[in-house]
Amino acid sequence: MSEVLATALALGEPAALLSLSEALGSTPREAGTAMLVMPDRVAGTIGGGTYEWAGIARARELLAAHAVEASLRMPLGPETGQCCGGHVTLAIRRADAETLAALQAREAEGAAQAPLVTIYGAGHVGRALALALDPLPFRTRIVDERPEEIARVSGTRVARVVGSASATAESAPPGAAHVVVTHSHTLDSLICASLLEANTFAYLGLIGSATKRATFLSAFRAMGLDEAALARLVCPIGGRQVRDKRPAVIAALVAAELIAAFAA
C-alpha cells in the first residue's frame, strides 16, 4: 500500500488514509486496519460493506474540501445493513510525506515479523504455491538448483533462490515453515531428514501419497530420527478430503494449512 501512496504523492494526486481506529464487539476487521482512498480508486480494505463505503465517501468529501482530518462512528446493525453487532470508529486523514513514512515503517515491521516459508522445488506445484502465498502475511522464498525453473516463478514479494535445497534446509532458522515439492524423491528425503533431525520447524509438508509417507517414515526410523518429529511431518499436503491434484488447488489447500499452522 505504501507504493501506491508514494506514486500518488509523486504525481500530486490527493489521497486519504482511512483507518479503523476503534473496533468494539464483532467487526469485520480489527482496530489498526487501514486503506487508501483516492478520488477515483482505493487500495486495501477495512472490511468492506456499508461502513467501508461510508468511510470512502467521507474520505472523498474530505479530499474535495481540502480538509485535513475527520472521523466517523457507525454501528454495525440493521440500520446499516450489517448484522455484525459491533461498533466502529473510522479515522480519516489526508495523506502526506509523514503518512508515507509511517506506512512504510509499519509495513517493514510487519514484513520482518512475518513467518518464513521456504518452498523447496520450483516445479508446477512450487510455482503455484509461491503465487498463492505472495499476497499472504508470510516471508516466502523458493529455492531450486535449476535457474530456468526459478525464472518462471511469479509473485512480487517472493524471494527466488538459485541454489542447493538441501543446504538451505540445513541452515533453516527455527520456527519456519517448509514445503518440500522437488522433482526428486531422493532430494525430498535429504531435505526432510535434515529438518526432522533439527525438529525446530513450525510446519513441514511433503508432497506425495500415503505410500510415499510410509516409505519415507520407514527410512527415517531406520536413521534413528525422533518419533515425535516424524509425527509432525505433513504428508500428503493439503489434506485428504480434496482429491483434486491440479497445482493451483494443491497450492490453495497448502496455503490454508500454513495459515492454520501459524494461527495455532
Legacy VTK file of the C-alpha trace (Angstrom):
# vtk DataFile Version 3.0
C-alpha trace
ASCII
DATASET POLYDATA
POINTS 264 float
0.000 0.000 0.000
2.901 2.372 0.643
3.940 2.015 -3.010
0.501 3.204 -4.108
0.722 6.205 -1.796
4.265 7.024 -2.907
3.115 7.079 -6.525
0.093 9.242 -5.717
2.177 11.772 -3.790
4.794 11.899 -6.541
2.066 12.684 -9.071
0.471 15.293 -6.829
-2.680 13.198 -6.502
-4.653 13.734 -3.271
-5.066 10.693 -1.049
-6.512 9.949 2.362
-5.672 7.252 4.872
-8.884 5.638 6.117
-8.222 3.753 9.344
-10.285 1.634 11.682
-9.309 3.464 14.869
-11.712 1.614 17.163
-13.477 -1.721 16.802
-15.876 -2.751 19.556
-17.665 -6.078 19.591
-17.955 -8.155 16.439
-16.436 -6.332 13.438
-15.128 -7.466 10.026
-11.594 -6.211 10.744
-9.535 -5.309 13.794
-8.525 -1.862 15.017
-5.497 -0.512 13.177
-6.595 -1.791 9.775
-6.223 0.896 7.115
-6.741 1.597 3.427
-6.009 4.396 0.984
-8.691 6.445 -0.726
-8.061 8.490 -3.861
-10.636 10.436 -5.889
-11.074 7.612 -8.401
-9.763 4.453 -6.726
-8.850 2.767 -3.460
-6.074 0.480 -2.229
-6.638 -2.063 0.515
-9.764 -2.653 2.573
-11.033 -2.107 6.109
-13.559 -4.904 5.787
-15.990 -3.973 3.054
-19.713 -3.448 3.325
-21.688 -0.377 4.292
-19.209 1.062 6.766
-16.340 0.915 4.276
-18.473 2.566 1.595
-19.433 5.305 4.056
-15.794 5.781 5.021
-14.714 6.036 1.387
-17.437 8.591 0.666
-16.430 10.657 3.709
-12.760 10.467 2.748
-13.525 11.751 -0.732
-15.557 14.589 0.743
-12.514 15.470 2.870
-10.258 15.458 -0.179
-12.655 17.594 -2.222
-12.916 20.116 0.615
-9.107 20.198 1.064
-9.647 19.295 4.726
-7.061 17.518 6.862
-8.889 15.028 9.065
-12.292 13.698 10.021
-13.879 10.790 11.879
-16.979 8.668 11.549
-18.617 6.366 14.106
-21.011 3.669 12.952
-22.970 0.792 14.496
-22.847 -2.437 12.513
-26.515 -3.291 12.861
-29.751 -3.411 10.860
-29.683 0.329 10.236
-26.504 -0.068 8.182
-27.475 -3.325 6.524
-24.951 -5.332 8.530
-25.542 -7.786 11.345
-22.079 -7.990 12.917
-23.360 -6.301 16.065
-20.292 -4.210 16.849
-19.375 -0.551 16.528
-16.525 1.014 14.568
-14.867 4.404 14.572
-13.157 5.452 11.370
-10.322 7.973 11.320
-9.692 9.803 8.063
-6.580 11.846 7.436
-5.210 13.492 4.323
-2.029 11.648 3.422
1.333 13.391 3.171
5.028 12.537 3.364
4.718 11.844 7.091
1.879 9.414 6.419
4.005 7.657 3.818
6.950 7.296 6.188
4.728 5.863 8.923
3.119 3.447 6.483
6.495 2.291 5.167
7.765 1.724 8.709
4.656 -0.246 9.596
4.959 -2.427 6.515
8.658 -3.043 7.151
7.945 -4.076 10.733
5.178 -6.404 9.608
7.400 -7.980 6.969
10.198 -8.548 9.479
7.814 -10.285 11.877
6.096 -12.399 9.227
6.739 -16.159 9.405
9.279 -17.538 6.949
8.022 -20.134 4.478
10.536 -21.951 2.288
9.338 -23.811 -0.780
11.791 -26.456 -1.989
11.321 -27.015 -5.708
10.186 -24.608 -8.417
8.154 -27.049 -10.460
4.449 -26.693 -11.185
3.300 -27.044 -7.566
6.134 -24.958 -6.142
5.410 -22.095 -8.529
1.672 -22.290 -7.863
2.293 -22.200 -4.121
4.647 -19.222 -4.401
1.948 -17.324 -6.275
-0.727 -18.317 -3.744
1.402 -17.165 -0.800
2.510 -13.898 -2.419
-0.335 -11.725 -1.021
-0.436 -13.519 2.340
1.364 -12.426 5.535
4.426 -14.605 5.039
8.044 -14.105 4.037
8.127 -16.572 1.185
11.201 -17.897 -0.564
11.501 -20.617 -3.168
14.729 -22.498 -3.822
15.791 -24.687 -6.728
19.119 -25.515 -8.352
17.578 -25.036 -11.802
17.742 -21.352 -12.807
15.357 -21.890 -15.703
12.641 -23.038 -13.275
13.281 -20.240 -10.777
12.922 -17.771 -13.654
9.337 -18.971 -14.144
8.261 -18.133 -10.578
5.621 -15.403 -10.278
4.949 -13.102 -7.336
6.175 -9.644 -6.433
7.182 -10.478 -2.849
8.629 -13.953 -3.309
12.387 -14.350 -2.819
13.865 -16.542 -5.544
16.961 -18.574 -4.667
19.021 -20.496 -7.206
20.981 -22.921 -5.077
21.068 -26.132 -3.101
17.755 -27.034 -1.486
19.418 -29.448 0.936
21.927 -26.794 2.046
19.071 -24.344 2.544
17.310 -26.867 4.776
20.453 -27.448 6.834
20.713 -23.732 7.631
16.992 -23.161 8.235
16.147 -20.893 11.179
13.888 -22.246 13.928
10.180 -21.555 13.784
9.951 -21.527 9.986
7.668 -23.477 7.669
8.887 -25.762 4.909
7.071 -27.216 1.911
9.012 -29.896 0.050
7.888 -30.288 -3.569
11.076 -31.040 -5.522
11.394 -33.137 -8.676
13.424 -35.823 -6.882
12.349 -38.241 -4.140
15.994 -38.557 -3.117
16.255 -34.801 -2.661
12.906 -34.747 -0.847
14.289 -37.326 1.571
17.515 -35.396 2.218
15.625 -32.158 2.907
13.078 -33.777 5.195
15.695 -35.765 7.110
17.683 -32.618 7.821
14.630 -30.703 9.015
13.271 -33.607 11.056
16.620 -34.123 12.766
16.695 -30.469 13.851
12.967 -30.582 14.716
12.695 -26.806 15.066
10.156 -26.205 12.310
6.663 -24.794 12.699
5.397 -26.801 9.738
6.951 -29.399 7.459
4.923 -30.523 4.470
5.956 -33.093 1.875
4.144 -33.651 -1.394
3.254 -37.274 -2.021
0.904 -40.145 -1.349
0.251 -42.197 1.760
2.596 -44.794 0.274
5.382 -42.236 -0.089
4.802 -41.164 3.510
5.086 -44.748 4.759
8.238 -45.370 2.713
9.915 -42.210 3.944
8.943 -42.773 7.578
10.385 -46.278 7.453
13.686 -44.885 6.185
13.691 -42.089 8.765
13.072 -44.555 11.595
15.995 -46.633 10.355
18.077 -43.458 10.644
17.019 -43.154 14.276
15.025 -39.948 13.894
12.738 -38.993 16.765
9.170 -40.330 16.605
7.747 -37.058 17.908
9.359 -35.236 15.000
8.152 -37.828 12.497
4.593 -37.408 13.754
4.741 -33.739 12.772
5.501 -34.446 9.114
2.515 -33.453 6.966
2.212 -35.827 4.009
0.167 -35.730 1.881
-0.011 -31.945 1.935
-3.339 -30.161 1.607
-5.330 -32.789 3.498
-7.029 -35.943 2.292
-10.586 -34.772 1.636
-9.972 -32.940 -1.643
-8.547 -35.211 -4.318
-8.032 -32.560 -6.983
-4.340 -32.662 -7.918
-4.171 -29.508 -10.027
-1.228 -27.368 -8.831
-3.382 -24.318 -8.084
-5.772 -26.398 -5.965
-2.935 -28.031 -4.039
-1.435 -24.571 -3.502
-4.698 -23.202 -2.102
-5.038 -26.122 0.310
-1.431 -25.842 1.491
-1.790 -22.081 1.951
-4.709 -22.790 4.288
-2.590 -25.322 6.202
0.189 -22.775 6.622
-2.187 -20.098 7.891
-3.619 -22.579 10.393
-0.144 -23.701 11.485
0.878 -20.193 12.494
-2.516 -19.275 13.951
-2.428 -22.190 16.383
LINES 1 265
264 0 1 2 3 4 5 6 7 8 9 10 11 12 13 14 15 16 17 18 19 20 21 22 23 24 25 26 27 28 29 30 31 32 33 34 35 36 37 38 39 40 41 42 43 44 45 46 47 48 49 50 51 52 53 54 55 56 57 58 59 60 61 62 63 64 65 66 67 68 69 70 71 72 73 74 75 76 77 78 79 80 81 82 83 84 85 86 87 88 89 90 91 92 93 94 95 96 97 98 99 100 101 102 103 104 105 106 107 108 109 110 111 112 113 114 115 116 117 118 119 120 121 122 123 124 125 126 127 128 129 130 131 132 133 134 135 136 137 138 139 140 141 142 143 144 145 146 147 148 149 150 151 152 153 154 155 156 157 158 159 160 161 162 163 164 165 166 167 168 169 170 171 172 173 174 175 176 177 178 179 180 181 182 183 184 185 186 187 188 189 190 191 192 193 194 195 196 197 198 199 200 201 202 203 204 205 206 207 208 209 210 211 212 213 214 215 216 217 218 219 220 221 222 223 224 225 226 227 228 229 230 231 232 233 234 235 236 237 238 239 240 241 242 243 244 245 246 247 248 249 250 251 252 253 254 255 256 257 258 259 260 261 262 263
